[in-house]
Amino acid sequence: MRLLATALLACLPLTAVAADSHGARLEGFDYPYPVKTFALESQRQPLEMAYLDLSPDRAAIGTVVLLHGKNFCAATWQESIQPLLDAGYRVIAPDQVGFCKSSKPQGYQYSFGQLAANTHALLQQLGVQSAHIVGHSMGGMLAARYALLYPRATQSLALVNPIGLEDWKALGVPWRSVDAWYANELKTSFDSIKKYQLDVYYDGDWKPRFEHWARMQAGMYAGPGKDAVAWSQALTSDMVFNQPVVYELKHITAPTTLFIGQKDRTAIGRDLAAPELKARLGDYPALGKAAATAIPGAQLVEFDDLGHSPQVQDPARFNTALLRFLDAHR
């Protein structure tokens, strides 16, 4: 009987055997580099931003700031950090307030302006007056807002499959309350994350290398801080949906390149959209071209066979393209 039970257990999918479980601030999940903490006062409360700050083994030729997406963390940039260091760049990668290893306040008015101000305060504390700003996914929306608010501090701007290149609400995607976002977040699991990313990020082509980061995200929902994580994610979903930057792309003055995986179909709220609208949302081949046209002097790098996270899907190719851009704007 014991042998039979063991055999049956071995046949179960991994998610049924054991689920990763992390704390609300990703306790139990190790980043590839030492994590530091920036204490700040924001909206009448003490908060902490976790961040990576890494220097090359020689005098730095510049500073690169890596901004994570909504379903990602500073650690997700792992495959890009070492090549940047090897090229001579100082690398700073923060976890935004509400995400990953940073504070998750119960009450916080999330805005891209606020997150940009928090990031700017961190950089000032670290003595960084100007930096190359690289933003992925939601981090692309934040990077654009940062460049708009702090043009003199933005040496260059790299947008990696940024969301918000279309205004979903204006296109007809129904609004939903924070409570509704929260109810959805409470249903999150590794299986739901994988299904979403498989369908939307990677055009049905799941690779083993994606699993580590999906489990990182899922672990926060499986742990004791699930409620705080779900609430923060609900508040930030509301921010993303209601604070488009697409109309202001024309005002960006920093040298900009968009790095666009053409297989991406990300669109916030598409699950509530009518079928005809849903089919038109998240058309990154078209959105990338439109954004490159809107931003003065912007360049466009297209990865025909990649999806939402080219830095994860094909790090070598992405890093080569990113370094070429950075070196041109030192």
C-alpha positions as CSV (number, residue, x, y, z in Angstrom):
1,M,0.0,0.0,0.0
2,R,2.8,2.4,0.9
3,L,4.5,1.7,-2.5
4,L,1.3,2.3,-4.3
5,A,0.8,5.6,-2.5
6,T,4.4,6.7,-3.3
7,A,3.9,5.8,-6.9
8,L,0.6,7.8,-7.2
9,L,2.3,10.8,-5.5
10,A,5.1,10.7,-8.0
11,C,2.5,10.9,-10.8
12,L,0.9,14.1,-9.5
13,P,1.9,17.4,-11.1
14,L,4.5,19.4,-9.2
15,T,2.0,22.0,-8.1
16,A,-0.1,19.3,-6.4
17,V,3.0,17.8,-4.6
18,A,4.5,21.0,-3.2
19,A,3.8,24.7,-3.6
20,D,6.5,27.3,-2.9
21,S,5.5,29.5,0.0
22,H,7.0,32.9,0.6
23,G,6.3,35.8,2.9
24,A,4.5,39.0,2.0
25,R,7.9,40.5,1.3
26,L,9.2,37.5,-0.5
27,E,10.8,36.0,2.6
28,G,12.1,32.6,1.7
29,F,13.1,33.6,-1.9
30,D,16.7,34.5,-2.4
31,Y,17.8,37.0,-4.9
32,P,21.0,36.4,-6.9
33,Y,22.7,39.4,-5.3
34,P,22.7,41.0,-1.8
35,V,19.5,43.0,-1.1
36,K,19.7,46.4,0.5
37,T,16.9,48.5,2.0
38,F,16.1,52.2,1.5
39,A,13.9,53.7,4.3
40,L,11.6,56.5,3.2
41,E,8.7,58.5,4.5
42,S,5.8,58.6,2.1
43,Q,2.2,59.5,2.5
44,R,2.6,59.9,6.3
45,Q,4.0,56.5,6.9
46,P,7.5,54.9,7.1
47,L,8.2,52.5,4.2
48,E,11.1,50.5,2.8
49,M,12.2,49.9,-0.7
50,A,14.4,46.8,-1.3
51,Y,17.0,47.2,-4.0
52,L,20.1,45.8,-5.6
53,D,23.1,48.1,-6.1
54,L,26.0,46.5,-7.8
55,S,29.2,48.0,-9.1
56,P,31.6,46.7,-11.8
57,D,35.2,45.7,-10.9
58,R,36.5,49.0,-12.4
59,A,35.4,52.6,-12.6
60,A,31.8,52.7,-13.8
61,I,31.1,54.1,-17.2
62,G,27.5,54.9,-16.2
63,T,24.5,53.8,-14.1
64,V,21.7,51.6,-15.3
65,V,18.4,51.5,-13.4
66,L,16.3,48.4,-14.0
67,L,12.5,48.8,-13.3
68,H,10.5,45.6,-13.0
69,G,7.1,44.8,-14.3
70,K,3.9,44.1,-12.3
71,N,4.3,40.3,-12.3
72,F,8.1,40.6,-11.8
73,C,10.7,41.7,-9.3
74,A,14.2,43.2,-9.3
75,A,15.6,39.6,-9.4
76,T,13.9,39.0,-12.7
77,W,16.7,41.0,-14.3
78,Q,19.2,38.4,-13.2
79,E,20.4,37.5,-16.7
80,S,21.0,41.1,-17.7
81,I,22.8,42.3,-14.5
82,Q,26.1,40.5,-15.0
83,P,26.5,41.5,-18.6
84,L,25.9,45.1,-17.6
85,L,28.5,44.8,-14.9
86,D,30.9,43.2,-17.3
87,A,30.4,46.1,-19.7
88,G,31.3,48.6,-16.9
89,Y,27.9,49.8,-15.7
90,R,26.8,50.3,-12.2
91,V,23.4,48.5,-11.9
92,I,20.6,49.5,-9.5
93,A,17.4,47.5,-9.5
94,P,14.7,48.5,-7.0
95,D,11.6,46.6,-5.9
96,Q,8.8,49.2,-6.0
97,V,6.7,49.9,-2.9
98,G,3.9,47.3,-3.0
99,F,6.0,44.7,-4.7
100,C,8.3,41.8,-3.9
101,K,10.7,42.5,-1.0
102,S,9.4,46.1,-0.4
103,S,6.8,47.3,2.0
104,K,3.1,46.6,1.2
105,P,1.2,49.4,3.0
106,Q,-2.5,48.7,3.6
107,G,-3.3,52.3,2.6
108,Y,-1.4,53.9,-0.2
109,Q,-2.4,56.1,-3.1
110,Y,-0.5,54.4,-5.9
111,S,0.5,56.4,-8.9
112,F,3.3,56.3,-11.4
113,G,4.3,59.7,-10.3
114,Q,4.6,58.5,-6.7
115,L,6.6,55.4,-7.7
116,A,8.8,57.6,-9.9
117,A,9.4,60.0,-7.0
118,N,10.3,57.1,-4.7
119,T,12.8,55.8,-7.3
120,H,14.2,59.3,-7.7
121,A,14.6,59.7,-3.9
122,L,16.5,56.3,-3.8
123,L,18.8,57.4,-6.6
124,Q,19.5,60.7,-4.9
125,Q,20.3,58.9,-1.7
126,L,22.8,56.8,-3.6
127,G,24.4,59.8,-5.2
128,V,23.1,59.1,-8.7
129,Q,22.4,62.3,-10.6
130,S,21.7,60.8,-14.0
131,A,21.1,57.3,-15.2
132,H,20.0,55.1,-18.1
133,I,16.4,54.1,-17.2
134,V,15.3,50.6,-18.4
135,G,11.7,49.6,-17.8
136,H,9.9,46.3,-18.5
137,S,6.2,45.8,-18.7
138,M,4.6,47.9,-16.0
139,G,8.1,49.2,-15.3
140,G,8.0,50.6,-18.9
141,M,5.0,52.8,-17.9
142,L,7.0,53.8,-14.8
143,A,10.1,54.5,-16.8
144,A,8.2,56.7,-19.2
145,R,6.7,58.6,-16.3
146,Y,10.2,59.0,-14.7
147,A,11.6,60.4,-17.9
148,L,8.7,62.9,-18.1
149,L,9.1,64.0,-14.5
150,Y,12.9,63.9,-14.4
151,P,14.2,64.6,-17.9
152,R,17.6,65.9,-16.7
153,A,18.1,62.7,-14.6
154,T,17.3,60.5,-17.5
155,Q,20.4,59.9,-19.7
156,S,18.5,57.4,-21.9
157,L,15.3,55.4,-21.8
158,A,14.9,51.8,-22.8
159,L,11.3,50.4,-22.8
160,V,11.1,46.6,-22.9
161,N,7.6,45.5,-23.9
162,P,6.0,48.2,-21.9
163,I,2.3,48.0,-21.1
164,G,0.2,51.1,-21.5
165,L,0.9,51.7,-25.2
166,E,-2.8,51.8,-25.6
167,D,-5.6,53.2,-23.3
168,W,-7.7,50.1,-22.5
169,K,-10.4,52.1,-20.8
170,A,-10.8,54.5,-23.8
171,L,-10.9,51.6,-26.2
172,G,-13.9,50.1,-24.3
173,V,-12.5,47.7,-21.7
174,P,-14.9,47.8,-18.8
175,W,-13.8,49.5,-15.6
176,R,-13.7,47.4,-12.4
177,S,-13.4,48.3,-8.8
178,V,-10.4,47.7,-6.5
179,D,-12.6,45.2,-4.7
180,A,-13.1,43.3,-7.9
181,W,-9.4,43.3,-8.7
182,Y,-8.7,42.0,-5.2
183,A,-11.2,39.2,-5.6
184,N,-9.4,38.1,-8.7
185,E,-6.0,38.4,-7.1
186,L,-7.1,36.0,-4.3
187,K,-7.6,33.3,-6.9
188,T,-3.9,33.5,-8.1
189,S,-1.9,30.3,-8.1
190,F,1.1,28.9,-10.0
191,D,-1.3,27.2,-12.4
192,S,-3.2,30.4,-13.1
193,I,0.0,32.4,-13.6
194,K,1.4,29.8,-15.9
195,K,-1.8,29.7,-18.0
196,Y,-1.9,33.5,-18.3
197,Q,1.7,33.8,-19.2
198,L,1.5,30.9,-21.7
199,D,-1.5,32.5,-23.4
200,V,-0.5,36.1,-23.3
201,Y,3.3,36.4,-22.9
202,Y,4.7,33.5,-24.8
203,D,2.3,32.7,-27.6
204,G,1.7,29.1,-26.2
205,D,5.4,28.3,-26.1
206,W,6.4,27.6,-22.4
207,K,10.0,27.1,-21.6
208,P,11.5,25.6,-18.4
209,R,13.4,28.8,-17.7
210,F,10.1,30.7,-17.2
211,E,9.0,28.5,-14.3
212,H,11.4,29.9,-11.7
213,W,10.0,33.4,-12.0
214,A,6.4,32.2,-12.1
215,R,7.0,30.2,-8.9
216,M,8.5,33.3,-7.3
217,Q,5.3,35.2,-8.0
218,A,3.0,32.3,-7.0
219,G,4.9,31.8,-3.7
220,M,3.7,35.1,-2.3
221,Y,0.1,34.0,-2.9
222,A,0.7,30.7,-1.2
223,G,2.3,32.2,1.9
224,P,1.0,33.8,5.1
225,G,1.1,37.3,3.5
226,K,-1.3,36.4,0.7
227,D,-3.9,39.0,1.7
228,A,-1.3,41.9,1.8
229,V,0.1,40.8,-1.6
230,A,-3.3,40.5,-3.2
231,W,-4.4,43.9,-1.9
232,S,-1.3,45.6,-3.1
233,Q,-1.6,44.0,-6.5
234,A,-5.3,45.1,-6.7
235,L,-4.3,48.7,-5.9
236,T,-1.6,48.7,-8.5
237,S,-3.9,47.1,-11.1
238,D,-6.2,50.0,-10.6
239,M,-3.2,52.4,-11.1
240,V,-2.1,50.7,-14.3
241,F,-5.6,50.7,-15.8
242,N,-6.5,54.3,-14.9
243,Q,-3.2,56.1,-15.5
244,P,-2.2,55.7,-19.1
245,V,1.0,57.4,-20.3
246,V,0.5,56.8,-24.0
247,Y,-0.8,60.3,-24.6
248,E,2.4,61.8,-23.2
249,L,4.9,59.8,-25.2
250,K,5.4,62.7,-27.5
251,H,6.8,64.8,-24.6
252,I,9.7,62.4,-23.8
253,T,13.0,64.1,-24.6
254,A,15.5,61.4,-23.6
255,P,17.1,59.2,-26.3
256,T,14.7,56.2,-26.4
257,T,14.6,52.7,-27.8
258,L,11.7,50.3,-27.6
259,F,12.6,46.6,-27.4
260,I,9.5,44.7,-28.4
261,G,8.9,41.0,-28.4
262,Q,6.4,40.6,-31.3
263,K,4.6,37.5,-29.7
264,D,3.4,39.5,-26.7
265,R,-0.4,40.1,-26.4
266,T,-0.6,41.8,-22.9
267,A,-3.6,44.0,-22.3
268,I,-4.9,44.8,-18.8
269,G,-8.5,44.0,-18.3
270,R,-8.9,42.1,-21.5
271,D,-10.8,39.3,-19.7
272,L,-13.8,41.7,-19.4
273,A,-13.6,42.9,-23.0
274,A,-16.1,42.0,-25.7
275,P,-14.7,39.3,-28.0
276,E,-14.2,41.7,-31.0
277,L,-12.3,44.1,-28.8
278,K,-10.3,41.4,-27.1
279,A,-9.0,40.2,-30.4
280,R,-7.6,43.7,-31.2
281,L,-6.0,44.4,-27.8
282,G,-2.3,44.0,-27.1
283,D,-1.2,44.0,-30.7
284,Y,2.5,44.6,-30.0
285,P,3.8,44.6,-33.5
286,A,1.5,47.6,-34.2
287,L,1.8,49.2,-30.7
288,G,5.6,49.2,-30.8
289,K,5.7,50.9,-34.2
290,A,3.1,53.5,-33.0
291,A,5.1,54.3,-29.8
292,A,8.4,54.6,-31.7
293,T,6.7,57.1,-34.0
294,A,5.2,59.1,-31.1
295,I,8.4,59.4,-29.1
296,P,10.7,62.0,-30.8
297,G,13.7,60.3,-32.4
298,A,12.9,56.9,-30.8
299,Q,14.3,53.7,-32.3
300,L,12.6,50.3,-32.4
301,V,14.2,46.9,-31.9
302,E,11.8,44.0,-32.8
303,F,12.3,40.4,-31.7
304,D,10.1,38.5,-34.1
305,D,10.0,35.2,-32.2
306,L,10.0,36.5,-28.6
307,G,7.2,37.5,-26.3
308,H,6.6,39.7,-23.3
309,S,9.9,39.2,-21.6
310,P,12.8,39.1,-24.1
311,Q,15.3,39.5,-21.3
312,V,14.1,36.2,-19.8
313,Q,13.3,34.4,-23.0
314,D,16.5,35.0,-24.9
315,P,18.9,36.9,-22.6
316,A,21.9,36.8,-24.9
317,R,20.1,38.4,-27.8
318,F,18.4,41.0,-25.6
319,N,21.5,41.9,-23.7
320,T,23.4,42.5,-27.0
321,A,20.7,44.8,-28.2
322,L,20.5,46.7,-24.9
323,L,24.2,47.2,-24.6
324,R,24.4,48.5,-28.1
325,F,21.8,51.1,-27.2
326,L,23.4,52.0,-23.9
327,D,26.9,52.3,-25.4
328,A,25.6,54.7,-28.0
329,H,24.3,57.1,-25.3
330,R,27.1,57.2,-22.8
